[in-house]
Structures are given as structure tokens and as C-alpha cells.
């Protein structure tokens, strides 16, 4: 006992030789603090055992009867095993003729690599959380993450899968592929066409994006096909093409009550609007509509509502071929140019003015003498229209003139011969006054003839 240090040390070495075994053993024991009553003991031992079919090396270290480290090497005719253990972890290597296995453990972590002639397995575990890669010679490879965050990260510049990959669900930020199959159809054709196909038995719905001829030039085409109707609906830079009938369903109708646009028969171009029974009034224009070409109606054009309320056509300004228009105001209908308020010729076989007794009231007689006097006082002049002169025309007209320029009229045109607004002649009244004037002249002629005849 070293009384200065309070330690006891003991070393022993033994060699044992037997017919089937040779054993070497070295031991060291140190006791520290023996004089103070707080003794600690360290014990180390190395043991080498050699047999005919086995050779074993064992290094052990104890402290206060607790094993703190262990190193062991075992060599046999069937294999080699090496193991290292200390208080913070352990590692183990096993090699047999058909197996190489390595294992490292620390706390609740465990990693293991196992290699067989037809299988390589890499496994990392923490409690019930397991990450594993298992590759078999038959071609089956397992990459597994279980009971954890369920995430597998392949961090590489290129990850190549040469066989089939079955992915129930995937979120891919970017994808580039030579060929993508959706069912039995390719997502992309070799010419760059994009196909979205839904096919079941003999029924197929297809959305296709491609390039093709549109008005003799190559353009982009988006086509929608259903069953046996190819390109039932196509969108191109020049517009949309609907090959079959374009149907609309009324919200308040039962199934089968449809309305829509359909192509005409082969003999006629254009399309026809049809309803399921072609009855009633089911097509409406709720806003302004402009037609740049002719409008042909085989039925009646009327103003009214969908339930058959009768009415009349109504137009603010109706344009006529060759630039003329028809417009109306308070009590008149005009033909000509409504912008400049100029008028054009109207040709007809005859003109009729309303003159029935049932339409008149406050009927009074007119003295023919007053009518003749009014006709004689009216200023009648010959003139041309400014619009005719601007067009190089030389036609002259003769009638009364309504002065709408001067405060004091330069030409006498009585109200009896003009319309109420004094913007035009009232030829009907003028004819009536001429009748009366002729009657007065006829009366005077008869009076003169009677005087001449005695």
C-alpha cells in the first residue's frame, strides 16, 4: 500500500497450455483512495484464447464493478467478429463467408449495414423511427422511411430511375420528360402536341394543344373532342369553331329542353338557332346589336316581349342603301341626311294623305274669295338646293319659300301652306286652297260670260 498516494496496484499474468487450448491472460487492478474511505477500483484485463478452430482476443475495463469499455476480436474457421464497447456507444463488425455486417449504437440511435451475397441493407433507427434502403439481387429495391416525418430526400444533381416508378401522389415543381403516359395515351406526341385524355371502354374525351393550318398558315390550335367527334370545339388565333350543335340548357326547364346553335344543312352556309321544339320566343338580345350586313326575316318583325305581346318595329334612325336615312321627329317622318337635315327625292306610284271624315273635327267652310286672295299673295320662286349645287346638279325647283333666316321674312308664305313647325310645305292644304281658287275663278268666268251673252 502506497500510504502517500493511498493506492494499491496489482498486476498478474498467466499462461495456460492444454492439449486443445492456449490461453494468455494479463490483469491489472488499481484501488485509489483506500486510506480515505472513498476508494475507487479500476480493473483491466486482456485475454487471448487460441483453440484449434478459434482465436479470441478480449480487452475489458471495469470501474467499481461496472464495465466501462470492452474490445473483443473473435476469429473462427467460419468468420471474424470485432466488437468495441464503451459507456457512450458501441460498434460491431461481423464477417462470415456469406455475410458482412457492421453496427454502430449510441443511446437510442442505431445504424446497421448488412451485406449478403444477394442483398445489401442499410438501416438507421431511433426508437420506432426507421430509415432503410434494401437492395436485392432479384432487382427489388426498398427505400423506406417510417413513423417519422415520412420524407425521403434524394439530394443529387441527377436522380435517374430506369424502370417503372409508381407514385400515388407527388408535388413536383418542375418536370422535363421525353414521354409522359396518361393511361394508354401519351401526354406529349413526338411533334410537340399536348394531349389530355379521359378514356373508358369506347368513350373518349380529349383536350389537345397542337399546331396546324389555320387559314393556310401554321397557327396554334386548342381542340376539344368527345367520343367520335374530332375537334368538336377548336380555338385558334382567328376565332373559335364549334363543329356540332352548341347547346344551352334553360335553368327552369326539365332535362332535354335545350336550345342552341347548329350548323345548317350542306346546301346552306351559316348556322341556325334552334330550341328543343322550335316554338316560343327563346332568343333575346338584351343590349344594342349591330348588323353590318343584310337582315332577312321570314316571319314578322315586331316590338314586344317574349310572351307574345304585339307591337311595331322601332328604329331611331334607319339607314337606307346609297347613304340615305329615314328618321322621325314630332309629327313628321323624313328621308335624306339626318345630320345635315337635307332631304332626298321619294319616288312612288302615288301618295295618299289621310282625309276620312272619321279622322276630322272642327270642320269649317272657307270662302273661295279668301282662298284666291291667299294664293295670289303667296310668293312663288324658282330655286336650287345647296346640296345639289355642291354635287354639280343643275335641277331647279319652283314653290313657295319658307324664310327661316331673316327676322322679317323676305318671302310671303302663309301658315296655311306650311307644316306647323314651318320647316316644310303642306301640299295637301295648298291643293285645297288651289281648288277653292279655281272655283272662285270659275264663278267669275261664268258671271262674265252671262254678261257677255246678254
Protein Blocks (a to p, Z undefined) as FASTA:
>chain_A
ZZknopacdddddddddfkbccddddddddehklnopaccddddddddddfkbccddddd
deehiafbdcdddddfkbccdddddfkbccdddddfkbccddddehjbccdddddfkbcc
ddddehjbccdddddfkopacdddehilopacdddfbdcdfbdcddfbacdfbdcdfbdc
ehjbcfbdfkopacddddehjbccddddddddeehiacddddddehjlghkbacdfkbcc
dfbacddddfkbcehiacddddddfkbgcjddddfkopajfbdcfbdcddfbdcddfbdc
ddddfkopacddddfbacdehhiacdddehiacedjfklopacddddfbdcddfbfklgg
hiacddfklmmmmmmmpccdddddfklmmnopabdcddddddfkbmbdcbdcdfklpcfk
opaccfklmmmmmmmmmmmmmmmmmmmmmmmnZZ
